[in-house]
């Protein structure tokens, strides 16, 4: 067996360990049994010199490591000593460690408090204008994050190290930000966003900012609801498609400039990393960045990139650093499920629709949309209870324009740094296309009975994904290499 295949099995066992530890209450005896059984098999295989036993032994060992990693991460979230500060009015010093989230009527700041060795989320006004990496003195009441029906908001914040809330505290800047790579990237992103906002209308600018940077802050609640009703909310998140487009653009552009392929490869990796850091490293963006980096590496080594292995490697890397994502981050779950749908079902639908013309990517978009929707639908119903009947049609009409809009958004924002008039002039055709997309979303959001509520249990979700797994397994067994033309 090739060593790459063994690594794939080890990664899957590590992921399985995190899964079982996340969703089931494993006893300490059972966890130790995994370890002892793995050690026993390692010793047994050493004397018999059987590679099969060694492989099984290390699979159990990585299963144990997955369980241990998840339980260690979960135990670190428990901070009972912080409960004494809830309800206290206090003055603290800290540093703003994330880009301020600017909404229509408020600003949210994530502040690291060294004294408490914890973070707080402060909701404040637009002034004084506070930036990333500013040192501040903050005075207010430390609040415990509330609990919502169906959403563990407190747990969500704790996974990001946030244990306190503060509403409209008194804030004074004690020291302005120092230079850092992240600050430079955030400043660059703000410059690009300003250029977009000068060129486009408010609604169009908000659409571009969501598409390129995954920033929904300039979306009104009404517009977010329209995206939900039409089943296209995913375009407001940085997806693998965005990162793939950018990676392809960068690589081809660098080769066009005369860079050697090796130089272009390393520079592409640096630029992808910088882009993910610039947009705040969301789970979907990190996943897409890791997969793009692994894809580039496979090309660099002269190998064909296997999408299944890429997704397993990306999942393993992300869960190694934060194993709590698997159970608690819905965006993370949906992101990976959508990719799995594209890997396993998209070829099937492409073959089913092979008689359809591929004008403007119609066949590809239809196949991709249906494949992704089928894989994420059970989880969407369980978490949000909303089913959108015409979502595939809306996606088919909109998705062909997404690559063009992504490329155009970057071009206009970069050109705007040098000339606003030139950027505005070359953006005129795209403004027309953007208006068509907005009107399409408006129209489909008004269709009665397009979206309705459905409540399902976790048993329904488990059955759906079990059946999907069986279907995919049988589908892969029946697959014949396409070059045989059978």
C-alpha positions in Angstrom: 0.0 0.0 0.0 1.3 3.5 -0.9 2.3 5.7 2.0 -0.1 8.4 0.7 -3.0 5.9 1.1 -1.9 5.2 4.6 -1.8 8.9 5.5 -5.3 9.2 4.1 -6.6 6.4 6.4 -4.8 8.0 9.4 -6.4 11.4 8.6 -9.9 9.8 8.4 -9.4 8.0 11.7 -8.3 11.3 13.3 -11.4 13.0 12.0 -13.5 10.0 13.2 -12.1 10.3 16.7 -13.0 14.0 16.8 -16.5 13.2 15.5 -17.2 10.5 18.1 -15.9 12.6 20.9 -18.0 15.6 19.7 -21.3 13.9 19.4 -21.1 11.0 21.9 -20.3 10.9 25.5 -17.3 8.6 25.5 -16.2 7.1 28.8 -12.6 7.3 29.9 -12.5 3.5 29.9 -13.5 3.3 26.2 -10.9 6.0 25.3 -8.1 4.1 27.1 -9.3 0.9 25.4 -8.6 2.6 22.0 -5.0 3.3 23.2 -4.3 -0.1 24.7 -5.7 -1.9 21.7 -3.5 0.2 19.3 -0.4 -0.5 21.4 -1.3 -4.2 21.5 -1.6 -4.4 17.7 1.7 -2.5 17.3 3.5 -5.0 19.5 1.7 -7.9 17.8 2.5 -6.7 14.3 6.2 -6.2 15.3 6.6 -9.9 16.1 4.5 -11.2 13.2 5.9 -8.6 10.7 2.4 -8.1 9.2 1.9 -4.6 7.6 -1.9 -5.0 7.8 -1.8 -5.2 11.6 0.5 -2.2 11.7 -1.9 -0.2 9.6 -4.9 -1.1 11.8 -2.9 -0.4 14.9 -1.9 3.1 13.8 -5.5 3.8 12.6 -6.7 3.1 16.2 -3.9 5.3 17.5 -5.0 8.2 15.3 -8.6 7.6 16.4 -7.4 8.0 20.0 -5.5 11.1 19.1 -8.7 12.6 17.6 -10.7 11.9 20.7 -7.9 13.3 22.9 -7.6 16.5 20.8 -11.3 17.2 20.9 -11.6 16.6 24.7 -8.5 18.7 25.4 -9.9 21.6 23.3 -13.3 21.4 25.0 -11.8 21.3 28.5 -9.9 24.5 27.8 -13.2 26.4 27.2 -14.3 25.9 30.8 -13.4 29.0 32.8 -15.5 28.9 36.0 -13.2 31.6 37.6 -14.6 34.2 35.2 -18.2 33.9 36.4 -17.4 36.2 39.4 -17.0 39.2 37.1 -20.4 39.0 35.5 -22.4 42.1 36.3 -19.4 44.0 37.6 -18.7 47.6 36.4 -15.0 47.6 35.8 -12.2 49.5 34.0 -9.9 47.3 31.9 -7.1 47.7 29.5 -6.8 45.7 26.3 -6.0 45.6 22.7 -8.3 45.3 19.6 -7.3 42.0 18.1 -9.7 41.8 15.1 -10.8 44.2 12.5 -13.8 46.2 13.9 -17.1 45.0 12.5 -18.9 48.1 11.2 -22.7 47.7 10.9 -25.3 50.2 9.8 -25.9 51.5 13.4 -23.1 50.1 15.6 -19.5 48.9 15.7 -18.4 45.6 17.4 -14.9 45.3 18.8 -13.1 42.1 19.9 -10.7 43.1 22.7 -8.1 41.0 24.3 -7.9 41.6 28.1 -4.5 40.4 29.5 -5.7 40.8 33.1 -8.5 38.3 32.6 -6.7 36.2 30.0 -9.9 36.4 28.0 -11.6 38.4 25.3 -14.7 40.6 25.4 -17.0 41.7 22.6 -17.9 45.4 22.9 -20.8 47.0 21.1 -20.1 50.7 20.7 -20.7 53.9 18.6 -18.8 55.0 15.5 -16.8 57.5 17.5 -14.1 57.5 18.7 -12.9 55.7 15.6 -11.0 52.6 16.8 -8.9 50.4 14.5 -7.2 47.0 14.7 -4.3 46.8 17.0 -5.2 49.9 19.0 -4.6 49.7 22.8 -7.7 50.9 24.7 -9.0 51.5 28.2 -12.6 50.4 28.4 -15.1 51.0 31.2 -18.5 49.3 31.5 -20.5 46.4 32.9 -19.2 42.9 32.0 -22.2 40.9 30.7 -22.7 37.2 30.4 -23.5 36.2 26.7 -27.2 35.3 26.6 -28.7 32.0 25.4 -31.1 31.8 22.5 -33.6 29.2 21.6 -31.8 26.8 19.2 -28.5 28.6 19.2 -25.7 28.3 21.8 -24.5 31.9 21.5 -22.4 31.6 24.6 -20.6 28.5 23.3 -20.1 30.1 19.9 -18.3 33.1 21.5 -16.3 30.9 23.8 -14.9 29.0 20.9 -13.4 32.3 19.8 -12.1 33.0 23.3 -14.8 35.5 24.1 -16.4 35.2 27.6 -17.8 38.7 28.1 -20.0 41.3 26.4 -20.0 45.0 27.0 -22.7 47.4 25.7 -21.7 50.9 24.8 -18.9 51.3 27.3 -16.6 54.3 27.7 -13.6 53.7 25.5 -10.4 55.7 25.4 -7.5 55.0 23.0 -4.3 54.8 25.1 -1.9 53.9 22.2 -2.5 53.9 18.5 -1.8 50.8 16.5 1.6 49.6 15.6 2.5 48.3 12.2 1.9 44.6 11.4 1.2 42.4 8.4 -2.4 42.0 9.4 -2.9 45.7 9.9 -1.4 46.4 6.5 -3.7 43.9 4.9 -6.8 45.3 6.7 -5.9 48.8 5.6 -5.5 47.6 2.0 -8.9 45.9 2.1 -10.5 49.1 3.5 -9.0 51.0 0.6 -10.4 48.5 -1.9 -13.8 48.7 -0.3 -13.8 52.5 -0.4 -13.1 52.4 -4.1 -16.0 50.0 -4.6 -18.3 52.2 -2.6 -17.3 55.2 -4.7 -18.0 53.4 -8.0 -21.3 51.5 -7.2 -24.5 52.2 -5.5 -25.0 51.2 -1.9 -26.8 47.9 -2.7 -24.3 47.0 -5.5 -21.3 47.9 -3.3 -22.6 45.7 -0.5 -23.0 42.8 -3.0 -19.4 43.2 -4.2 -18.0 43.4 -0.7 -19.8 40.2 0.3 -18.7 38.4 -2.9 -15.1 39.4 -2.7 -14.5 39.8 1.1 -17.3 37.8 2.6 -18.4 41.0 4.4 -22.2 41.2 4.9 -22.1 44.3 7.2 -23.5 46.6 4.5 -26.4 44.3 3.8 -29.7 45.4 5.3 -31.8 42.8 7.1 -34.3 43.0 4.3 -31.7 42.1 1.7 -30.4 39.2 3.8 -33.9 37.9 4.0 -34.3 38.1 0.3 -31.1 36.1 -0.2 -32.4 33.5 2.2 -35.8 33.3 0.5 -34.2 32.8 -2.9 -31.6 30.3 -1.7 -28.5 32.3 -2.7 -27.2 33.4 0.7 -24.0 31.4 -0.1 -22.8 34.0 -2.6 -22.2 36.3 0.4 -19.5 34.0 1.7 -16.0 33.5 0.5 -16.2 30.1 -1.2 -13.8 27.7 -2.8 -15.0 29.1 -6.2 -13.8 32.6 -5.2 -10.4 31.3 -4.1 -10.0 29.0 -7.1 -10.8 31.9 -9.5 -8.3 34.1 -7.7 -5.6 31.4 -7.6 -6.0 30.7 -11.4 -5.9 34.4 -12.1 -2.8 35.0 -10.1 -0.9 32.0 -11.5 -1.7 32.8 -15.1 -0.9 36.5 -14.5 2.5 35.7 -12.9 3.4 33.3 -15.7 2.4 36.0 -18.2 4.7 38.5 -16.5 7.6 36.0 -17.1 7.9 34.4 -13.7 9.1 30.8 -13.7 6.5 28.3 -12.6 8.4 27.6 -9.3 8.5 31.3 -8.5 4.8 31.7 -9.5 3.9 28.8 -7.2 5.5 30.3 -4.1 4.2 33.8 -4.8 0.7 32.4 -5.3 0.8 30.7 -1.9 1.9 33.9 -0.2 -0.8 35.9 -1.9 -3.5 33.3 -1.1 -2.4 33.3 2.6 -2.5 37.1 2.6 -6.0 37.2 1.1 -7.4 34.7 3.6 -5.8 36.7 6.5 -7.1 40.0 5.0 -10.8 38.8 5.0 -10.5 37.6 8.6 -9.8 33.9 8.1 -13.4 32.6 8.2 -13.7 28.8 8.3 -15.0 28.6 4.7 -12.1 30.8 3.5 -9.5 28.8 5.4 -10.8 25.6 3.9 -10.8 27.0 0.4 -7.3 28.4 1.0 -5.9 25.1 2.2 -7.5 23.2 -0.7 -6.1 25.8 -3.2 -2.7 25.5 -1.6 -2.7 21.7 -1.8 -4.0 21.9 -5.4 -1.1 24.2 -6.3 1.4 21.9 -4.5 0.1 18.9 -6.5 0.6 20.8 -9.7 4.0 21.9 -8.6 5.0 18.3 -8.0 3.6 17.3 -11.3 0.7 15.2 -9.9 -3.0 15.1 -10.5 -4.8 16.6 -7.5 -7.4 14.1 -6.1 -10.3 16.2 -4.8 -11.2 13.6 -2.2 -7.7 13.7 -0.6 -7.6 17.5 -0.8 -10.9 17.7 1.2 -9.7 15.2 3.8 -6.3 17.0 4.2 -8.0 20.4 4.5 -10.5 19.0 7.1 -7.7 17.3 9.1 -5.6 20.5 9.2 -8.5 22.7 10.3 -9.7 20.3 12.9 -6.2 19.8 14.3 -6.1 23.5 15.1 -9.7 23.8 16.2 -11.5 20.4 16.7 -14.6 22.2 18.0 -15.5 23.4 14.5 -16.9 19.9 13.6 -19.9 20.1 15.9 -20.4 23.8 16.6 -19.7 25.7 13.4 -22.6 25.4 11.0 -20.8 27.4 8.3 -17.9 25.0 8.5 -20.2 22.0 8.2 -22.1 23.4 5.3 -19.0 24.4 3.5 -17.5 20.9 3.6 -20.8 19.2 2.8 -21.2 21.4 -0.3 -17.7 20.5 -1.5 -18.5 16.8 -1.0 -21.7 17.2 -3.0 -19.6 18.7 -5.8 -17.1 15.9 -5.7 -19.5 13.0 -5.6 -22.8 14.0 -7.2 -21.8 16.8 -9.7 -20.4 14.3 -12.3 -23.6 12.2 -12.0 -25.8 15.3 -12.7 -23.5 16.5 -15.5 -23.9 13.1 -17.2 -27.7 13.3 -16.7 -27.9 16.8 -18.3 -25.3 16.1 -21.0 -28.0 16.9 -23.7 -28.5 20.4 -22.3 -26.5 23.2 -24.0 -23.7 24.5 -21.8 -24.4 28.1 -22.8 -23.1 30.5 -20.1 -22.2 27.4 -18.1 -25.9 26.3 -17.8 -25.2 22.5 -17.6 -22.2 22.9 -15.2 -24.1 25.3 -12.9 -27.2 23.2 -12.8 -25.2 20.1 -12.0 -23.1 21.9 -9.3 -26.1 23.6 -7.7 -28.2 20.4 -7.4 -25.2 18.4 -6.1 -24.4 21.0 -3.4 -28.0 21.5 -2.5 -28.7 17.8 -2.0 -25.7 17.4 0.4 -26.5 20.5 2.5 -30.3 20.3 2.5 -30.8 18.0 5.5 -28.5 20.1 7.7 -30.1 23.3 6.5 -33.6 22.0 7.4 -32.4 20.9 10.8 -30.7 24.2 11.7 -32.9 26.8 9.9 -36.1 24.9 9.1 -36.5 26.7 5.8 -36.9 25.0 2.4 -36.6 27.1 -0.8 -38.3 25.4 -3.7 -36.9 27.5 -6.6 -33.3 27.8 -5.2 -31.8 25.7 -8.1 -33.4 28.0 -10.7 -32.2 31.2 -9.0 -28.7 29.8 -8.6 -28.6 28.8 -12.3 -29.6 32.3 -13.3 -27.0 34.0 -11.0 -24.0 31.7 -10.7 -22.7 32.1 -14.3 -22.1 35.8 -13.5 -20.2 35.2 -10.2 -16.7 34.5 -11.7 -17.0 37.6 -13.9 -18.2 39.7 -11.0 -15.4 38.4 -8.7 -12.7 39.2 -11.3 -14.3 42.6 -12.1 -14.6 43.6 -8.5 -10.9 43.1 -7.9 -10.0 44.9 -11.1 -12.2 48.0 -10.4 -11.1 48.3 -6.8 -7.4 48.1 -7.8 -7.8 50.5 -10.8 -9.6 52.9 -8.4 -6.5 53.3 -6.4 -4.9 55.1 -9.4 -7.9 56.6 -11.2 -11.5 56.7 -10.0 -12.8 58.0 -13.3 -11.2 55.1 -15.3 -12.5 52.6 -12.8 -16.0 54.0 -13.1 -15.9 54.0 -16.9 -14.8 50.4 -17.3 -17.4 49.3 -14.6 -20.4 50.5 -16.6 -21.2 47.1 -18.2 -20.8 45.3 -14.9 -23.1 47.8 -13.2 -25.8 46.8 -15.7 -25.2 43.1 -15.1 -25.2 43.6 -11.3 -28.6 45.4 -11.6 -30.0 42.4 -13.5 -28.9 40.1 -10.7 -30.4 42.3 -8.0 -33.7 42.5 -9.9 -33.7 38.7 -10.3 -33.3 38.2 -6.6 -36.0 40.8 -5.9 -38.3 39.0 -8.3 -37.8 35.5 -7.0 -38.2 36.7 -3.4 -41.7 37.9 -4.2 -42.9 34.5 -5.5 -45.5 33.1 -3.1 -44.9 29.6 -1.6 -41.3 29.6 -2.9 -40.0 29.3 0.7 -41.7 27.5 3.6 -40.8 26.2 7.0 -40.1 22.6 7.7 -39.0 21.3 11.1 -37.0 18.0 11.2 -35.2 16.1 14.0 -31.6 15.0 14.2 -32.8 11.4 13.4 -34.0 12.6 10.0 -30.6 14.2 9.4 -28.8 11.0 10.4 -30.9 8.9 8.1 -30.5 11.3 5.2 -26.7 11.3 5.4 -26.6 7.5 5.9 -28.6 7.0 2.7 -26.4 9.5 0.9 -23.3 7.7 2.1 -24.7 4.3 0.8 -25.7 5.9 -2.5 -22.3 7.5 -3.0 -20.5 4.3 -2.0 -22.5 2.2 -4.6 -22.1 5.0 -7.2 -18.3 4.8 -6.8 -18.3 1.1 -7.1 -20.2 1.3 -10.4 -18.1 4.0 -11.9 -16.1 3.0 -15.0 -13.2 5.2 -16.1 -14.5 7.7 -18.6 -11.7 7.0 -21.1 -13.1 3.5 -21.7 -16.2 5.1 -23.1 -18.5 2.4 -21.8 
